[in-house]
Amino acid sequence: MGDPMEWPERLVNEAKKRMEPYDVEGFVLGKGDDRGEIMIVGEAPGENEAVKGEPFIGRAGDELDKQLDYLGLSREDVYITSVVRSRPYKWVKTNKKGMGGKRKANRKPNQKEIYAHAKLLDYQIEQMKPSLIIALGGVAYERLTGDKGKISDVVGKAIHTPVQREERGGYVETEEKYTIVPLYHPAAVFYNPKIKEDIYRSLDHLKEYLEREGD
C-alpha cells in the first residue's frame, strides 16, 4: 500500500527543488491510515527507505513494529511520516571490496533540510488533524514544538501544544493545539542498549494514555 494521502504536485515539486543543494537521496512521503487518529513522525528515511520509498523498514522498522505491538497497535492503525523525506547521507571510509574505499552513511538532517520539507509535514497535519502525534526522537519533537531541550525530559509525556508550521522563511505556531507524545527513536536502542528500560517505561505511559482516551 502506497501513501493514501492526495498530494498537491506543487508542494512535492517545491520540496524536491529546495533539497537540490543538499547531500540527500530518495523521496518518501508517508504510509498508513491517513484518516485515522494517530500520526507517527520520524526523523528521515535511511538507506532501505530511500530505495523502496517506504517509511520505517529495515532494522528500525522492525523495532517500531515491536513497539506498536506492545501498544496494541499495528501499522494499519497509524499514519507514518517523517520530518525530512529524503535520506541525508555523508561519505565515510570503508574497507569493503567493490566500494571504492568509501560508502554513504546516514546522518542527522540539518535545519535547512528540515525547513525544506516543512510544508509537506504542515500539509499532512492539516489534512489529517490527528488526535495524537507520536514524535520519534528529538529531531521530530523539536520540529513540531520548537523545544530544543532534552527529549529524555519529556519522553512518554502527553503534551497539549500548538505545533510549528512554515511561514515566511521561518516557523509560526498553529492556532490549533495537538497532543504530542515524544518517544525515543526506535534506532536509539541499537546505539545505546541500556536505554531499553526507559523506552518501555515511556511506552507504558503512552499505553495508559491510549487506554484513558479509549474509555
Solvent accessible surface area in square Angstrom, and as a share of the most:
residue,aa,sasa,rsa
1,M,153,0.68
2,G,55,0.53
3,D,41,0.21
4,P,56,0.35
5,M,14,0.06
6,E,152,0.68
7,W,45,0.16
8,P,43,0.27
9,E,132,0.59
10,R,155,0.57
11,L,13,0.07
12,V,20,0.11
13,N,80,0.41
14,E,52,0.23
15,A,4,0.03
16,K,95,0.40
17,K,141,0.60
18,R,67,0.24
19,M,7,0.03
20,E,128,0.57
21,P,104,0.66
22,Y,57,0.21
23,D,80,0.41
24,V,28,0.16
25,E,51,0.23
26,G,37,0.36
27,F,47,0.20
28,V,5,0.03
29,L,36,0.18
30,G,6,0.06
31,K,43,0.18
32,G,6,0.06
33,D,51,0.27
34,D,26,0.13
35,R,216,0.79
36,G,15,0.15
37,E,106,0.47
38,I,15,0.08
39,M,0,0.00
40,I,1,0.01
41,V,0,0.00
42,G,0,0.00
43,E,41,0.18
44,A,26,0.20
45,P,10,0.07
46,G,11,0.11
47,E,102,0.46
48,N,76,0.39
49,E,14,0.06
50,A,16,0.12
51,V,120,0.69
52,K,146,0.62
53,G,38,0.37
54,E,57,0.26
55,P,11,0.07
56,F,16,0.07
57,I,37,0.19
58,G,27,0.26
59,R,159,0.58
60,A,19,0.14
61,G,1,0.01
62,D,86,0.45
63,E,16,0.07
64,L,4,0.02
65,D,59,0.31
66,K,120,0.51
67,Q,3,0.02
68,L,4,0.02
69,D,109,0.56
70,Y,77,0.29
71,L,15,0.08
72,G,65,0.62
73,L,33,0.17
74,S,45,0.29
75,R,60,0.22
76,E,123,0.55
77,D,65,0.34
78,V,0,0.00
79,Y,0,0.00
80,I,3,0.02
81,T,1,0.00
82,S,11,0.07
83,V,1,0.00
84,V,0,0.00
85,R,0,0.00
86,S,5,0.03
87,R,9,0.03
88,P,2,0.01
89,Y,28,0.11
90,K,99,0.42
91,W,128,0.45
92,V,42,0.24
93,K,188,0.80
94,T,22,0.13
95,N,158,0.81
96,K,140,0.59
97,K,201,0.85
98,G,84,0.81
99,M,81,0.36
100,G,76,0.73
101,G,41,0.39
102,K,105,0.45
103,R,96,0.35
104,K,65,0.27
105,A,15,0.11
106,N,86,0.44
107,R,60,0.22
108,K,141,0.60
109,P,8,0.05
110,N,67,0.34
111,Q,108,0.48
112,K,141,0.60
113,E,0,0.00
114,I,7,0.04
115,Y,48,0.18
116,A,5,0.04
117,H,0,0.00
118,A,0,0.00
119,K,63,0.27
120,L,1,0.00
121,L,0,0.00
122,D,14,0.07
123,Y,37,0.14
124,Q,0,0.00
125,I,6,0.03
126,E,84,0.38
127,Q,107,0.47
128,M,16,0.07
129,K,137,0.58
130,P,6,0.03
131,S,63,0.41
132,L,4,0.02
133,I,0,0.00
134,I,2,0.01
135,A,0,0.00
136,L,1,0.01
137,G,7,0.06
138,G,36,0.35
139,V,15,0.09
140,A,0,0.00
141,Y,10,0.04
142,E,43,0.19
143,R,8,0.03
144,L,0,0.00
145,T,28,0.16
146,G,28,0.27
147,D,56,0.29
148,K,164,0.70
149,G,51,0.49
150,K,148,0.63
151,I,27,0.14
152,S,60,0.39
153,D,93,0.48
154,V,25,0.14
155,V,24,0.14
156,G,5,0.05
157,K,114,0.48
158,A,50,0.39
159,I,43,0.22
160,H,121,0.54
161,T,23,0.13
162,P,28,0.18
163,V,3,0.02
164,Q,31,0.14
165,R,82,0.30
166,E,19,0.09
167,E,44,0.20
168,R,211,0.77
169,G,66,0.63
170,G,26,0.25
171,Y,69,0.26
172,V,53,0.30
173,E,117,0.53
174,T,15,0.09
175,E,172,0.77
176,E,96,0.43
177,K,115,0.49
178,Y,17,0.07
179,T,18,0.11
180,I,0,0.00
181,V,1,0.00
182,P,0,0.00
183,L,6,0.03
184,Y,25,0.10
185,H,37,0.16
186,P,0,0.00
187,A,17,0.13
188,A,23,0.18
189,V,19,0.11
190,F,60,0.25
191,Y,176,0.67
192,N,66,0.34
193,P,95,0.60
194,K,181,0.77
195,I,21,0.11
196,K,110,0.47
197,E,121,0.54
198,D,53,0.27
199,I,5,0.03
200,Y,52,0.20
201,R,120,0.44
202,S,3,0.02
203,L,1,0.00
204,D,55,0.29
205,H,87,0.39
206,L,0,0.00
207,K,63,0.27
208,E,90,0.40
209,Y,30,0.12
210,L,38,0.19
211,E,103,0.46
212,R,147,0.54
213,E,112,0.50
214,G,67,0.65
215,D,157,0.81
